[in-house]
Amino acid sequence: MIRSNLRFVDWTIRPNREPDGPLPQFKFRCLTESESGDPCGAESQTSEDFETARGWTFDHLKENPDHTSYAEILERPWMMQRGGPS
């Protein structure tokens, strides 16, 4: 006969701020719609530097003066951390 002991373990999720962990990634997307309702959808490059990603919005606006609505797309690394028995 095989016996097993099982127990419940608490888990929490938290931002990954480990020294060797991945850095947050930033991107912006243009939300402005054309007169026909089609979204522009142009996006900046993904960057670890917020200012680099945000700077794209100004360049896009220079090329498209009526494109004034944007969304920030943020990828923030998180990690699961195992706690003690519940």
Secondary structure, DSSP 8 states (H G I E B T S, - for coil): --------EEEEEEE---TTS---EEEEEE--B-TTS-B---B---BS-HHHHHHHHHHHHHH-TT---EEEEEE--EEEEEEEE-
